[in-house]
Amino acid sequence: MPSRSTIAGDYQHVPRPLAAMARSLEHGHRIDFHDHVRDQLLYAVEGTMRIETAGDMWTVPPDRAVYLPAGTVHAVAMRGRVEMRTLYIAPDAGAGLPRHVTALHVGGLLRELILALLEEPIDYETAGRGGLLAALIFEEIRRAPTMELSVPMPRDGRLVGLCQAVLADPGSNRSIEEWSDLVGASSRTMSRLFSRELKMSFNQWRRRVRFYAAVEHLAAGTQISRVAALLGYSSPSAFTASFRREIGVPPKSFVKAG
């Protein structure tokens, strides 16, 4: 079977409600801000992605996915080598699909259905195997558990600078006063901006950043003890307890298999 296109635009107007694309991307590769006329399910069978939208950043490890409704402006950055598998879904494909950006758990069945659809022609027979796979994929997306994998991002330029600095060094224990000095603003102003724009304090926001940095490390195979040390925790047990409180599952849930 001839190889499929890796150009997203080639999948936006295909004569089927569901189209699947596969891409292999290296660490550090970035797809800049863009949108699609179709809904999109962004999923990686290997590697971790960071997906940015207007107001949030989403960390997407293997076995998780982000559903982006048509017209959602977003960018994607690869954290490690990524085997990306993307579904492009006609907005009128059916009821019950997410209508806002949503993180989903990709179970074993949905994973295998996506991989199986990639074996079918793009214009698969709607009454044949391809059509049956597509129908099951839609049903599994509707049933998939949702997850919280996002970090809210600001619009104010001063706060953007501070947040980008923390994202680049999430293990730093600098106070908000120290971070504010680095970006040339007062800590009082920055604290007020955190509360107004992000609806949380600086410490709450940094804690969330650290946990999603931890997800990236864990998915890449870094040992839990090493992740705890990188992110400034006194012990692996302290990190594990805090991670479970914030994310809802223990760190081992994100540990790379094998």
N, C-alpha and C positions, 0 to 999 in steps of 0.2 A: 504494500500500500504506500503511495507517495507520502512524503512528509507533509505535515500540516503547516500552514502559515503561522508565524509567531508575531504577526502584526494585528493588533487589536481591532483596527478598523475593518479588517477583512471579515469579522464575525458579527458586525452590527446589523447587517441587513440580510442575513441568510434566511432561506425560506423554511425555517424551523423555529419553534419557540425556545429551543435550548441549543447552544453551541459550546463546545469545549475546546480549550487551547492549552498547550503545554509549552513551558519555557524553562530553560536552565540559565540561571543568572549567578554571577560571581559576587563575592562579598564586596560591599561598598557600592554596588551598582544602584543607581537611583533613577526612577521614572518620575519626571517632574509633574507638576500639577496639571491635571487634565480631567475630562469627564467622558461619559459614554451615553449613547442614546438608549442602550439596554441596561437593565440591572446587571450587577456583577457579583459573583461569589469568588472572592480571592482566597486561595487555599494553597498551602505548601506541604507536600509530602515529606520534604526535607528542608531544614533551615528555618530561620525566623525572619519575618518581615516587620517593618514599622510602616504603618499606613497613617498618613496625615490627612485630616480634613480641615475645614475652616475653623473648627473649635476644639478638636481633639486629636490626640495621637494614640494609635492602637498598636499594641504589641501582639503579634500573631505567631505563636510557635506552631510546630507540627500538631496535627489533629485539632486545630482550631481554624476558624475561617472568619472573614468579615464579609457581610452582605451589604452591598452599596447600591441603593436604588438609583435608577437612571437619573443622570444630571448631577450626581454628587461629585463635586470637584475634589480630587484627592491626589496625593503623591505616594510613592512606594519606595522604601529603601531596604536593601538586602543586608541582613545581619548574619554573615556567614554565607556559604554557598547555598542557594535556594533552588529547589525543584518546584516551580510554581505550576499549579493547575487552576485554570480560570474557567468559570462558567459564565457565559453571556446569555441573559434571560430576557425574553421579550416582556416589557412591562405589563402587558395584558395576558400573561401566560396563565394566570389563575389566581383565585382568591387565597388569602392566608399567607402570602409571602411577605417578608418584612417591608415596611414602608418608610423606615428610617434606618440609619447605619446601625448594624447589629452584629455583635460577635456571637458565633455559634460554635458549639462542640461538634466536631466531625467524628461520628462513630465509625466502627469498622464497616458497616454496610454501606453508608454513604460514601466512604472512601473508595470502596471497591466498585460501586456504581459509577463514580466519576471516572475511574481508570478504565472501566469497561466501555463507557461511552466514547472515550478517546480511540477505541479500536474500531468504532463504526464510522462510516462516511459522514461528512458534515451534513449532507442531505439524506440522512438515514430514512429508512422506510417507517412512516408513522405507525403502520399496522404491524411492523416487524419487531425485531429485537431492539433496535434503536429507540423506537417509540415507547416500548415497554420500559427500557432503562430510563428514559426521560421522565415518564410518568412516576416511576419510583423515586427518582431524584427529587422531583417536586414534593412528593409526599414526605421524604426524609428531611428536606429543608424545613418544611412546616413543623415537623415533630422535633427538630433538633433543639436541645437545651440552649438557652442563651447564657452568655457569660459577660462579666465585667472585665474588659481588658484595655480600657482607655485611660489616658491621662489628659485632663482638660488643658487646653493651651490658650494663652492670652492674645489680645489684639494690640494693646498699648505697647508702643515701641520700647519703652523703658523696661517693662515687665518681660517682653519677648527676649531682650538681651540677657536679663538675669536668668530666665528659665532655660535658655539655650546653654548658658554656662553651667548650670546645674546638670542638665542632661548630658553634657560632655564629661562631667566628673561627679557622678551620683554618690560616690563613696565619701566625698569631702564632708567634713564636719564644720565647715565655715558657718557662722551664724548669718542671719539675714542682714545684720549690720555690716558684716564683712563683705557679703555678696553685693549689697547695695553700694558700698564704697567702690567696688570694682566697676560698676556700671554708671557711677557718677550721680546717684540719686540718694535721697534720705531714706533711712529704714522705715520711718513713719509713712512716707508716701508709698513705698513698696508694699508695706503691710496692708495699707488701705486698698491698693490695687488688687492684691491677692484676694481680699475679702469681696471686693466689688465685682471683679471679672471672673474669678475662679471659684467663688463661693466656698473657699476653705483658707486656712492659714498657710503660711509658708511651710511650717513643719509638716502639716498634713499633706501638702502637695509633694514635698520632697520624699516623704515616706512612700507615697504611691509610685513616684518615679523609681525609687530604689527597688521596690518589689517587682516592677516590670523589667528593670535591668536584670534582676535576679532570674526572671523567667527566661530572658535571652541567654544568660550564662548556663542555666540548667539545661535548656534545650540543646545547647552546644556541647554538653557533656561535662561541664565543670562540676567538680565535687561540691556537695552542699557545704562542707566545712570551708572550702576555698571561697565560695560565694559569700558566706557569712563574713569572712575576713575582709573581702574586697569592699563590702558595703558597710563596714564599720560596726558590726555586731560583736558583742563580747564573747559569744559562744554559738556553736551551731544550734543548740537547743533554744536559745533566746531568739535566734533568727527564725527557726522553724515555727515557734509559737506565734511570733508576730506575723509571719507570712500567712499562716492559717487564718488568723483573725482578719487580715486585710483582704485576702484573695478568696477565702472560703474553702480552700483545699490545701493539703500539705505540699511542701516543695517537691517531694518525690513524685507527685503527679505530673511534673514537667520534666523529670529527668529523662534524658535521651536513652531510649532502649538500645540494648546491645553494646 
